[in-house]
Amino acid sequence: MQQRPGMALNVVMLGPPGAGKGTQAERFARTHGLSKISTGDILREAVHVGTKLGCAARETMDRGELVGDDVMIGIVGERLDRPDTAPGFVLDGFPRTVPQAVALDDMMRSRGPLVVVDIVVPEDVLMRRLAARRICGSCGINASIEWTSACGSCGGQLVTRTDDEDGVVRERLKVYHRQTRPIVEFYAGRPTFRHIDGNQPPDVVTEALSVAIREASLVPAPVKMTPGAAL
């Protein structure tokens, strides 16, 4: 991917639960040498280890609800301050509310443009995908599509995620449409925003995603005029 010299590549993946954000974020980050930041992974690790944050978040997550804005903004702000994000990053799972999106804009003031990609998948397909999704019962990470019966990381048994059970899935999709969908409207008018059809084979989505991000990252930043400047 060619981008303007010296410009960080900052990407946000949007989409409902089951859209494939995690898989695509992992692939894109790996092939482009960027840090993948998944707030879901951070929270699930905290729950698995039993940290103070994890204990506070677990009940909320198990109901399919979103963890509070202040907690999530703090987590992401701390993570983006680390040196490995200087060349750019791929955010998966943040922002999930408009206040989080506003906070991210503040974080990005000196970091360059933000490319936002919305992965679109029909709801009936999402339900089928989520019903089949698994997580490692030992280390807590999401199972890759290549893993069949055991975790490819630690060898642990794969189990259904608590928040992927049918009733919770339906609640999560309601939460998405109520609280997270407005973020698409928040970003939709920006020249660095793109839609992707996620109801395709993963490799096809990966290619479409790369093309969309490449095109969006080449959009020139708007010129800021100073008072009295000649037009």
Secondary structure, DSSP 8 states (H G I E B T S, - for coil): ----TT--EEEEEE--TTSSHHHHHHHHHHHHT-EEEEHHHHHHHHHHHT-HHHHHHHHHHHTT----HHHHHHHHHHHHTSGGGTTEEEEES---SHHHHHHHHHHTTTT--EEEEEEE--HHHHHHHHHH--EETTT--B--TT-SSB-TTT--BEE--GGGSHHHHHHHHHHIIIIIHHHHHHHTTSTTEEEEE-SS-HHHHHHHHHHHHHHHHTS-------TT---
